[in-house]
Amino acid sequence: MTYRYYQEVIKGKSPKKAPTYIEEEKKSVWVCDVCGYTYEGDLPEGFICPICGVDETHFQKQ
Ligand SMILES: [Zn+2]
């Protein structure tokens, strides 16, 4: 049995209560190490903190 079969056939028959929202939890969160500003999602290249103005090298992935 392949994982894909499991996902499509077996999980497909599981109750609707299955936590499908888990996908959202995978979103990256970046935190500015200078001011604490947080950015959700993939940090764009050349991103500048809107609060304190430092570049993306000051953002730490959570
Ligand atoms: Zn900042």
N, CA, C, O and the ligand as a Tripos MOL2 file, in Angstrom:
@<TRIPOS>MOLECULE
protein
  249   247    63     0     0
PROTEIN
NO_CHARGES

@<TRIPOS>ATOM
      1 N           0.8520   -1.2020    0.0000 N.3       1 MET1
      2 CA          0.0000    0.0000    0.0000 C.3       1 MET1
      3 C           0.8870    1.2520    0.0000 C.2       1 MET1
      4 O           1.7980    1.3840    0.8170 O.2       1 MET1
      5 N           0.6070    2.1340   -0.9040 N.am      2 THR2
      6 CA          1.4020    3.3540   -0.9740 C.3       2 THR2
      7 C           0.8200    4.4270   -0.0690 C.2       2 THR2
      8 O          -0.3390    4.3570    0.3400 O.2       2 THR2
      9 N           1.6400    5.4110    0.2310 N.am      3 TYR3
     10 CA          1.1900    6.4980    1.0890 C.3       3 TYR3
     11 C           0.0590    7.2490    0.3830 C.2       3 TYR3
     12 O          -0.9080    7.6670    1.0200 O.2       3 TYR3
     13 N           0.1890    7.4160   -0.9420 N.am      4 ARG4
     14 CA         -0.8260    8.1400   -1.6990 C.3       4 ARG4
     15 C          -2.1740    7.4240   -1.5970 C.2       4 ARG4
     16 O          -3.2200    8.0580   -1.4580 O.2       4 ARG4
     17 N          -2.1290    6.0980   -1.6690 N.am      5 TYR5
     18 CA         -3.3650    5.3130   -1.5670 C.3       5 TYR5
     19 C          -3.9830    5.5520   -0.1930 C.2       5 TYR5
     20 O          -5.1930    5.7280   -0.0560 O.2       5 TYR5
     21 N          -3.1340    5.5520    0.7990 N.am      6 TYR6
     22 CA         -3.6080    5.7770    2.1670 C.3       6 TYR6
     23 C          -4.2950    7.1340    2.2620 C.2       6 TYR6
     24 O          -5.3980    7.2400    2.8000 O.2       6 TYR6
     25 N          -3.6420    8.1700    1.7390 N.am      7 GLN7
     26 CA         -4.1990    9.5200    1.7860 C.3       7 GLN7
     27 C          -5.5380    9.6300    1.0700 C.2       7 GLN7
     28 O          -6.4900   10.1990    1.6050 O.2       7 GLN7
     29 N          -5.6080    9.0820   -0.1440 N.am      8 GLU8
     30 CA         -6.7920    9.2550   -0.9680 C.3       8 GLU8
     31 C          -7.9470    8.3250   -0.6280 C.2       8 GLU8
     32 O          -9.1110    8.7230   -0.6820 O.2       8 GLU8
     33 N          -7.6270    7.1060   -0.2850 N.am      9 VAL9
     34 CA         -8.6760    6.1300   -0.0550 C.3       9 VAL9
     35 C          -9.0490    5.9500    1.4100 C.2       9 VAL9
     36 O         -10.2220    6.0250    1.7740 O.2       9 VAL9
     37 N          -8.0590    5.7150    2.2350 N.am     10 ILE10
     38 CA         -8.3830    5.4620    3.6450 C.3      10 ILE10
     39 C          -8.7050    6.7380    4.3930 C.2      10 ILE10
     40 O          -9.7220    6.8200    5.0820 O.2      10 ILE10
     41 N          -7.8400    7.7380    4.2600 N.am     11 LYS11
     42 CA         -8.1070    9.0060    4.9510 C.3      11 LYS11
     43 C          -9.3490    9.6780    4.3940 C.2      11 LYS11
     44 O         -10.0570   10.3910    5.1050 O.2      11 LYS11
     45 N          -9.6070    9.4390    3.0970 N.am     12 GLY12
     46 CA        -10.7640   10.0490    2.4590 C.3      12 GLY12
     47 C         -12.0610    9.5830    3.0770 C.2      12 GLY12
     48 O         -13.0900   10.2500    2.9680 O.2      12 GLY12
     49 N         -12.0080    8.4280    3.7310 N.am     13 LYS13
     50 CA        -13.2220    7.8910    4.3480 C.3      13 LYS13
     51 C         -13.3050    8.1870    5.8300 C.2      13 LYS13
     52 O         -14.2600    7.7990    6.5040 O.2      13 LYS13
     53 N         -12.2790    8.8870    6.3350 N.am     14 SER14
     54 CA        -12.2910    9.1960    7.7600 C.3      14 SER14
     55 C         -13.3060   10.2970    8.0420 C.2      14 SER14
     56 O         -13.6790   11.0390    7.1330 O.2      14 SER14
     57 N         -13.7500   10.4110    9.2700 N.am     15 PRO15
     58 CA        -14.7450   11.4310    9.6130 C.3      15 PRO15
     59 C         -14.2700   12.8380    9.2900 C.2      15 PRO15
     60 O         -13.0710   13.1140    9.2620 O.2      15 PRO15
     61 N         -15.2240   13.7200    9.0480 N.am     16 LYS16
     62 CA        -14.9000   15.1150    8.7180 C.3      16 LYS16
     63 C         -14.1820   15.8390    9.8460 C.2      16 LYS16
     64 O         -13.6720   16.9430    9.6580 O.2      16 LYS16
     65 N         -14.1450   15.2160   11.0170 N.am     17 LYS17
     66 CA        -13.4770   15.8520   12.1510 C.3      17 LYS17
     67 C         -11.9630   15.8570   12.0110 C.2      17 LYS17
     68 O         -11.2680   16.4870   12.8080 O.2      17 LYS17
     69 N         -11.4430   15.1560   10.9990 N.am     18 ALA18
     70 CA        -10.0030   15.1080   10.7980 C.3      18 ALA18
     71 C          -9.4500   16.5290   10.7190 C.2      18 ALA18
     72 O         -10.0260   17.3870   10.0500 O.2      18 ALA18
     73 N          -8.3470   16.7710   11.3960 N.am     19 PRO19
     74 CA         -7.7970   18.1430   11.4580 C.3      19 PRO19
     75 C          -7.1160   18.5970   10.1750 C.2      19 PRO19
     76 O          -5.8880   18.6180   10.0920 O.2      19 PRO19
     77 N          -7.9050   18.9570    9.1860 N.am     20 THR20
     78 CA         -7.3360   19.3750    7.9050 C.3      20 THR20
     79 C          -6.6300   20.7250    8.0010 C.2      20 THR20
     80 O          -5.8540   21.0880    7.1160 O.2      20 THR20
     81 N          -6.8970   21.4640    9.0700 N.am     21 TYR21
     82 CA         -6.2930   22.8020    9.2100 C.3      21 TYR21
     83 C          -4.8020   22.7500    9.5110 C.2      21 TYR21
     84 O          -4.1440   23.7880    9.5750 O.2      21 TYR21
     85 N          -4.2620   21.5370    9.6990 N.am     22 ILE22
     86 CA         -2.8390   21.3980   10.0090 C.3      22 ILE22
     87 C          -1.9600   22.0550    8.9420 C.2      22 ILE22
     88 O          -0.8740   22.5490    9.2440 O.2      22 ILE22
     89 N          -2.4370   22.0580    7.6920 N.am     23 GLU23
     90 CA         -1.6720   22.7010    6.6240 C.3      23 GLU23
     91 C          -1.3160   24.1430    6.9890 C.2      23 GLU23
     92 O          -0.2090   24.6050    6.7110 O.2      23 GLU23
     93 N          -2.2460   24.8380    7.6040 N.am     24 GLU24
     94 CA         -2.0140   26.2350    7.9830 C.3      24 GLU24
     95 C          -0.8820   26.3690    9.0020 C.2      24 GLU24
     96 O          -0.1410   27.3520    9.0080 O.2      24 GLU24
     97 N          -0.7710   25.3650    9.8530 N.am     25 GLU25
     98 CA          0.2280   25.4180   10.9170 C.3      25 GLU25
     99 C           1.6590   25.3610   10.3830 C.2      25 GLU25
    100 O           2.6080   25.6910   11.0940 O.2      25 GLU25
    101 N           1.8010   24.9440    9.1420 N.am     26 LYS26
    102 CA          3.1480   24.7960    8.5830 C.3      26 LYS26
    103 C           3.7410   26.1250    8.1260 C.2      26 LYS26
    104 O           4.9150   26.1990    7.7620 O.2      26 LYS26
    105 N           2.9220   27.1720    8.1490 N.am     27 LYS27
    106 CA          3.3920   28.4750    7.6850 C.3      27 LYS27
    107 C           4.5950   28.9240    8.5080 C.2      27 LYS27
    108 O           4.6060   28.7920    9.7310 O.2      27 LYS27
    109 N           5.5890   29.4460    7.8390 N.am     28 SER28
    110 CA          6.7740   29.9270    8.5350 C.3      28 SER28
    111 C           6.4780   31.2290    9.2560 C.2      28 SER28
    112 O           5.6900   32.0490    8.7850 O.2      28 SER28
    113 N           7.1110   31.4080   10.3930 N.am     29 VAL29
    114 CA          6.9770   32.6710   11.1190 C.3      29 VAL29
    115 C           8.3850   33.1910   11.3720 C.2      29 VAL29
    116 O           9.2380   32.4900   11.9170 O.2      29 VAL29
    117 N           8.6040   34.4240   10.9670 N.am     30 TRP30
    118 CA          9.9160   35.0630   11.1400 C.3      30 TRP30
    119 C           9.7900   36.1730   12.1660 C.2      30 TRP30
    120 O           8.8180   36.9300   12.1630 O.2      30 TRP30
    121 N          10.7650   36.2630   13.0310 N.am     31 VAL31
    122 CA         10.7300   37.2870   14.0730 C.3      31 VAL31
    123 C          11.9680   38.1610   13.9840 C.2      31 VAL31
    124 O          13.0920   37.6630   13.9370 O.2      31 VAL31
    125 N          11.7530   39.4510   13.9620 N.am     32 CYS32
    126 CA         12.8560   40.4150   13.9250 C.3      32 CYS32
    127 C          13.5750   40.3530   15.2690 C.2      32 CYS32
    128 O          12.9470   40.4940   16.3190 O.2      32 CYS32
    129 N          14.8990   40.1400   15.2360 N.am     33 ASP33
    130 CA         15.6130   40.0240   16.5170 C.3      33 ASP33
    131 C          15.9480   41.3990   17.1190 C.2      33 ASP33
    132 O          16.5350   41.4910   18.1970 O.2      33 ASP33
    133 N          15.5690   42.4460   16.4090 N.am     34 VAL34
    134 CA         15.8050   43.7910   16.9380 C.3      34 VAL34
    135 C          14.5680   44.3260   17.6680 C.2      34 VAL34
    136 O          14.6580   44.7980   18.8010 O.2      34 VAL34
    137 N          13.4010   44.2450   16.9920 N.am     35 CYS35
    138 CA         12.2000   44.8390   17.5960 C.3      35 CYS35
    139 C          11.1090   43.8270   17.9280 C.2      35 CYS35
    140 O          10.1350   44.1620   18.6030 O.2      35 CYS35
    141 N          11.2660   42.5850   17.4560 N.am     36 GLY36
    142 CA         10.2670   41.5780   17.7660 C.3      36 GLY36
    143 C           9.1060   41.5050   16.7810 C.2      36 GLY36
    144 O           8.1590   40.7500   16.9970 O.2      36 GLY36
    145 N           9.1690   42.2730   15.7150 N.am     37 TYR37
    146 CA          8.1140   42.2360   14.6960 C.3      37 TYR37
    147 C           8.0620   40.8330   14.1000 C.2      37 TYR37
    148 O           9.1060   40.2340   13.8430 O.2      37 TYR37
    149 N           6.8510   40.2990   13.8750 N.am     38 THR38
    150 CA          6.7340   38.9610   13.2990 C.3      38 THR38
    151 C           6.1240   39.0370   11.9080 C.2      38 THR38
    152 O           5.2230   39.8320   11.6430 O.2      38 THR38
    153 N           6.6410   38.1840   11.0270 N.am     39 TYR39
    154 CA          6.1620   38.0980    9.6550 C.3      39 TYR39
    155 C           5.7930   36.6570    9.3790 C.2      39 TYR39
    156 O           6.6010   35.7530    9.5900 O.2      39 TYR39
    157 N           4.5520   36.4340    8.8980 N.am     40 GLU40
    158 CA          4.1110   35.0720    8.6020 C.3      40 GLU40
    159 C           4.2510   34.7880    7.1220 C.2      40 GLU40
    160 O           3.9040   35.6170    6.2810 O.2      40 GLU40
    161 N           4.7670   33.5960    6.8100 N.am     41 GLY41
    162 CA          4.9330   33.2020    5.4160 C.3      41 GLY41
    163 C           6.4050   33.2090    5.0320 C.2      41 GLY41
    164 O           7.2790   33.3750    5.8820 O.2      41 GLY41
    165 N           6.6690   33.0250    3.7410 N.am     42 ASP42
    166 CA          8.0580   33.0210    3.2880 C.3      42 ASP42
    167 C           8.5620   34.4440    3.1970 C.2      42 ASP42
    168 O           7.9560   35.2920    2.5430 O.2      42 ASP42
    169 N           9.6670   34.6950    3.8520 N.am     43 LEU43
    170 CA         10.2300   36.0390    3.8720 C.3      43 LEU43
    171 C          10.7130   36.4100    2.4650 C.2      43 LEU43
    172 O          11.5330   35.6950    1.8900 O.2      43 LEU43
    173 N          10.2140   37.5180    1.9050 N.am     44 PRO44
    174 CA         10.6300   37.9180    0.5620 C.3      44 PRO44
    175 C          12.1070   38.3270    0.5530 C.2      44 PRO44
    176 O          12.6320   38.8020    1.5600 O.2      44 PRO44
    177 N          12.7670   38.1400   -0.5900 N.am     45 GLU45
    178 CA         14.1700   38.5230   -0.7060 C.3      45 GLU45
    179 C          14.2670   40.0490   -0.5630 C.2      45 GLU45
    180 O          13.4940   40.7920   -1.1680 O.2      45 GLU45
    181 N          15.2190   40.4910    0.2370 N.am     46 GLY46
    182 CA         15.3910   41.9310    0.4190 C.3      46 GLY46
    183 C          14.3740   42.5510    1.3580 C.2      46 GLY46
    184 O          14.1980   43.7690    1.3820 O.2      46 GLY46
    185 N          13.7060   41.7050    2.1340 N.am     47 PHE47
    186 CA         12.6890   42.2130    3.0610 C.3      47 PHE47
    187 C          13.3000   43.1460    4.0990 C.2      47 PHE47
    188 O          14.3690   42.8770    4.6470 O.2      47 PHE47
    189 N          12.6050   44.2400    4.3570 N.am     48 ILE48
    190 CA         13.0490   45.2120    5.3630 C.3      48 ILE48
    191 C          11.9950   45.2660    6.4610 C.2      48 ILE48
    192 O          10.7990   45.3470    6.1780 O.2      48 ILE48
    193 N          12.4370   45.2220    7.7100 N.am     49 CYS49
    194 CA         11.4920   45.2950    8.8200 C.3      49 CYS49
    195 C          10.7470   46.6300    8.7780 C.2      49 CYS49
    196 O          11.3770   47.6880    8.7670 O.2      49 CYS49
    197 N           9.4140   46.5890    8.7550 N.am     50 PRO50
    198 CA          8.6300   47.8310    8.6890 C.3      50 PRO50
    199 C           8.6600   48.6400    9.9790 C.2      50 PRO50
    200 O           8.2680   49.8070    9.9930 O.2      50 PRO50
    201 N           9.1150   48.0320   11.0440 N.am     51 ILE51
    202 CA          9.1480   48.7290   12.3350 C.3      51 ILE51
    203 C          10.4910   49.4110   12.5800 C.2      51 ILE51
    204 O          10.5510   50.6030   12.8800 O.2      51 ILE51
    205 N          11.5680   48.6350   12.4470 N.am     52 CYS52
    206 CA         12.8750   49.2070   12.7850 C.3      52 CYS52
    207 C          13.8180   49.3470   11.5920 C.2      52 CYS52
    208 O          14.8920   49.9340   11.7260 O.2      52 CYS52
    209 N          13.4370   48.8170   10.4260 N.am     53 GLY53
    210 CA         14.2080   49.0640    9.2120 C.3      53 GLY53
    211 C          15.4220   48.1780    8.9440 C.2      53 GLY53
    212 O          16.1710   48.4380    8.0020 O.2      53 GLY53
    213 N          15.6340   47.1280    9.7560 N.am     54 VAL54
    214 CA         16.7790   46.2530    9.4980 C.3      54 VAL54
    215 C          16.4420   45.2950    8.3510 C.2      54 VAL54
    216 O          15.2700   45.0900    8.0350 O.2      54 VAL54
    217 N          17.4690   44.7110    7.7290 N.am     55 ASP55
    218 CA         17.2030   43.7940    6.6150 C.3      55 ASP55
    219 C          16.8690   42.3920    7.1100 C.2      55 ASP55
    220 O          16.8500   42.1280    8.3120 O.2      55 ASP55
    221 N          16.6020   41.4870    6.1410 N.am     56 GLU56
    222 CA         16.0970   40.1560    6.5050 C.3      56 GLU56
    223 C          17.0890   39.2850    7.2710 C.2      56 GLU56
    224 O          16.7040   38.2590    7.8310 O.2      56 GLU56
    225 N          18.3650   39.6840    7.3030 N.am     57 THR57
    226 CA         19.3350   38.8730    8.0500 C.3      57 THR57
    227 C          19.0580   38.9360    9.5570 C.2      57 THR57
    228 O          19.5610   38.1130   10.3220 O.2      57 THR57
    229 N          18.2530   39.9180    9.9730 N.am     58 HIS58
    230 CA         17.9250   40.0230   11.3940 C.3      58 HIS58
    231 C          16.6790   39.2320   11.7730 C.2      58 HIS58
    232 O          16.2680   39.2220   12.9330 O.2      58 HIS58
    233 N          16.0790   38.5660   10.7780 N.am     59 PHE59
    234 CA         14.8730   37.7860   11.0700 C.3      59 PHE59
    235 C          15.2460   36.3400   11.3580 C.2      59 PHE59
    236 O          15.9760   35.7060   10.5960 O.2      59 PHE59
    237 N          14.7360   35.8360   12.4630 N.am     60 GLN60
    238 CA         14.9780   34.4510   12.8530 C.3      60 GLN60
    239 C          13.7220   33.6320   12.6260 C.2      60 GLN60
    240 O          12.6280   34.0290   13.0280 O.2      60 GLN60
    241 N          13.8860   32.4790   11.9730 N.am     61 LYS61
    242 CA         12.7420   31.6090   11.7190 C.3      61 LYS61
    243 C          12.3320   30.9150   13.0170 C.2      61 LYS61
    244 O          13.1700   30.3840   13.7460 O.2      61 LYS61
    245 N          11.0290   30.9310   13.2860 N.am     62 GLN62
    246 CA         10.5390   30.3010   14.5130 C.3      62 GLN62
    247 C          10.1930   28.8470   14.2740 C.2      62 GLN62
    248 O           9.7630   28.1550   15.1970 O.2      62 GLN62
    249 ZN         12.4570   45.0210   13.4330 Zn       63 ZN63
@<TRIPOS>BOND
     1     1     2 1
     2     2     3 1
     3     3     4 2
     4     3     5 am
     5     5     6 1
     6     6     7 1
     7     7     8 2
     8     7     9 am
     9     9    10 1
    10    10    11 1
    11    11    12 2
    12    11    13 am
    13    13    14 1
    14    14    15 1
    15    15    16 2
    16    15    17 am
    17    17    18 1
    18    18    19 1
    19    19    20 2
    20    19    21 am
    21    21    22 1
    22    22    23 1
    23    23    24 2
    24    23    25 am
    25    25    26 1
    26    26    27 1
    27    27    28 2
    28    27    29 am
    29    29    30 1
    30    30    31 1
    31    31    32 2
    32    31    33 am
    33    33    34 1
    34    34    35 1
    35    35    36 2
    36    35    37 am
    37    37    38 1
    38    38    39 1
    39    39    40 2
    40    39    41 am
    41    41    42 1
    42    42    43 1
    43    43    44 2
    44    43    45 am
    45    45    46 1
    46    46    47 1
    47    47    48 2
    48    47    49 am
    49    49    50 1
    50    50    51 1
    51    51    52 2
    52    51    53 am
    53    53    54 1
    54    54    55 1
    55    55    56 2
    56    55    57 am
    57    57    58 1
    58    58    59 1
    59    59    60 2
    60    59    61 am
    61    61    62 1
    62    62    63 1
    63    63    64 2
    64    63    65 am
    65    65    66 1
    66    66    67 1
    67    67    68 2
    68    67    69 am
    69    69    70 1
    70    70    71 1
    71    71    72 2
    72    71    73 am
    73    73    74 1
    74    74    75 1
    75    75    76 2
    76    75    77 am
    77    77    78 1
    78    78    79 1
    79    79    80 2
    80    79    81 am
    81    81    82 1
    82    82    83 1
    83    83    84 2
    84    83    85 am
    85    85    86 1
    86    86    87 1
    87    87    88 2
    88    87    89 am
    89    89    90 1
    90    90    91 1
    91    91    92 2
    92    91    93 am
    93    93    94 1
    94    94    95 1
    95    95    96 2
    96    95    97 am
    97    97    98 1
    98    98    99 1
    99    99   100 2
   100    99   101 am
   101   101   102 1
   102   102   103 1
   103   103   104 2
   104   103   105 am
   105   105   106 1
   106   106   107 1
   107   107   108 2
   108   107   109 am
   109   109   110 1
   110   110   111 1
   111   111   112 2
   112   111   113 am
   113   113   114 1
   114   114   115 1
   115   115   116 2
   116   115   117 am
   117   117   118 1
   118   118   119 1
   119   119   120 2
   120   119   121 am
   121   121   122 1
   122   122   123 1
   123   123   124 2
   124   123   125 am
   125   125   126 1
   126   126   127 1
   127   127   128 2
   128   127   129 am
   129   129   130 1
   130   130   131 1
   131   131   132 2
   132   131   133 am
   133   133   134 1
   134   134   135 1
   135   135   136 2
   136   135   137 am
   137   137   138 1
   138   138   139 1
   139   139   140 2
   140   139   141 am
   141   141   142 1
   142   142   143 1
   143   143   144 2
   144   143   145 am
   145   145   146 1
   146   146   147 1
   147   147   148 2
   148   147   149 am
   149   149   150 1
   150   150   151 1
   151   151   152 2
   152   151   153 am
   153   153   154 1
   154   154   155 1
   155   155   156 2
   156   155   157 am
   157   157   158 1
   158   158   159 1
   159   159   160 2
   160   159   161 am
   161   161   162 1
   162   162   163 1
   163   163   164 2
   164   163   165 am
   165   165   166 1
   166   166   167 1
   167   167   168 2
   168   167   169 am
   169   169   170 1
   170   170   171 1
   171   171   172 2
   172   171   173 am
   173   173   174 1
   174   174   175 1
   175   175   176 2
   176   175   177 am
   177   177   178 1
   178   178   179 1
   179   179   180 2
   180   179   181 am
   181   181   182 1
   182   182   183 1
   183   183   184 2
   184   183   185 am
   185   185   186 1
   186   186   187 1
   187   187   188 2
   188   187   189 am
   189   189   190 1
   190   190   191 1
   191   191   192 2
   192   191   193 am
   193   193   194 1
   194   194   195 1
   195   195   196 2
   196   195   197 am
   197   197   198 1
   198   198   199 1
   199   199   200 2
   200   199   201 am
   201   201   202 1
   202   202   203 1
   203   203   204 2
   204   203   205 am
   205   205   206 1
   206   206   207 1
   207   207   208 2
   208   207   209 am
   209   209   210 1
   210   210   211 1
   211   211   212 2
   212   211   213 am
   213   213   214 1
   214   214   215 1
   215   215   216 2
   216   215   217 am
   217   217   218 1
   218   218   219 1
   219   219   220 2
   220   219   221 am
   221   221   222 1
   222   222   223 1
   223   223   224 2
   224   223   225 am
   225   225   226 1
   226   226   227 1
   227   227   228 2
   228   227   229 am
   229   229   230 1
   230   230   231 1
   231   231   232 2
   232   231   233 am
   233   233   234 1
   234   234   235 1
   235   235   236 2
   236   235   237 am
   237   237   238 1
   238   238   239 1
   239   239   240 2
   240   239   241 am
   241   241   242 1
   242   242   243 1
   243   243   244 2
   244   243   245 am
   245   245   246 1
   246   246   247 1
   247   247   248 2
@<TRIPOS>SUBSTRUCTURE
     1 MET1         2 RESIDUE 1 A MET
     2 THR2         6 RESIDUE 1 A THR
     3 TYR3        10 RESIDUE 1 A TYR
     4 ARG4        14 RESIDUE 1 A ARG
     5 TYR5        18 RESIDUE 1 A TYR
     6 TYR6        22 RESIDUE 1 A TYR
     7 GLN7        26 RESIDUE 1 A GLN
     8 GLU8        30 RESIDUE 1 A GLU
     9 VAL9        34 RESIDUE 1 A VAL
    10 ILE10       38 RESIDUE 1 A ILE
    11 LYS11       42 RESIDUE 1 A LYS
    12 GLY12       46 RESIDUE 1 A GLY
    13 LYS13       50 RESIDUE 1 A LYS
    14 SER14       54 RESIDUE 1 A SER
    15 PRO15       58 RESIDUE 1 A PRO
    16 LYS16       62 RESIDUE 1 A LYS
    17 LYS17       66 RESIDUE 1 A LYS
    18 ALA18       70 RESIDUE 1 A ALA
    19 PRO19       74 RESIDUE 1 A PRO
    20 THR20       78 RESIDUE 1 A THR
    21 TYR21       82 RESIDUE 1 A TYR
    22 ILE22       86 RESIDUE 1 A ILE
    23 GLU23       90 RESIDUE 1 A GLU
    24 GLU24       94 RESIDUE 1 A GLU
    25 GLU25       98 RESIDUE 1 A GLU
    26 LYS26      102 RESIDUE 1 A LYS
    27 LYS27      106 RESIDUE 1 A LYS
    28 SER28      110 RESIDUE 1 A SER
    29 VAL29      114 RESIDUE 1 A VAL
    30 TRP30      118 RESIDUE 1 A TRP
    31 VAL31      122 RESIDUE 1 A VAL
    32 CYS32      126 RESIDUE 1 A CYS
    33 ASP33      130 RESIDUE 1 A ASP
    34 VAL34      134 RESIDUE 1 A VAL
    35 CYS35      138 RESIDUE 1 A CYS
    36 GLY36      142 RESIDUE 1 A GLY
    37 TYR37      146 RESIDUE 1 A TYR
    38 THR38      150 RESIDUE 1 A THR
    39 TYR39      154 RESIDUE 1 A TYR
    40 GLU40      158 RESIDUE 1 A GLU
    41 GLY41      162 RESIDUE 1 A GLY
    42 ASP42      166 RESIDUE 1 A ASP
    43 LEU43      170 RESIDUE 1 A LEU
    44 PRO44      174 RESIDUE 1 A PRO
    45 GLU45      178 RESIDUE 1 A GLU
    46 GLY46      182 RESIDUE 1 A GLY
    47 PHE47      186 RESIDUE 1 A PHE
    48 ILE48      190 RESIDUE 1 A ILE
    49 CYS49      194 RESIDUE 1 A CYS
    50 PRO50      198 RESIDUE 1 A PRO
    51 ILE51      202 RESIDUE 1 A ILE
    52 CYS52      206 RESIDUE 1 A CYS
    53 GLY53      210 RESIDUE 1 A GLY
    54 VAL54      214 RESIDUE 1 A VAL
    55 ASP55      218 RESIDUE 1 A ASP
    56 GLU56      222 RESIDUE 1 A GLU
    57 THR57      226 RESIDUE 1 A THR
    58 HIS58      230 RESIDUE 1 A HIS
    59 PHE59      234 RESIDUE 1 A PHE
    60 GLN60      238 RESIDUE 1 A GLN
    61 LYS61      242 RESIDUE 1 A LYS
    62 GLN62      246 RESIDUE 1 A GLN
    63 ZN63       249 GROUP 0 **** ****
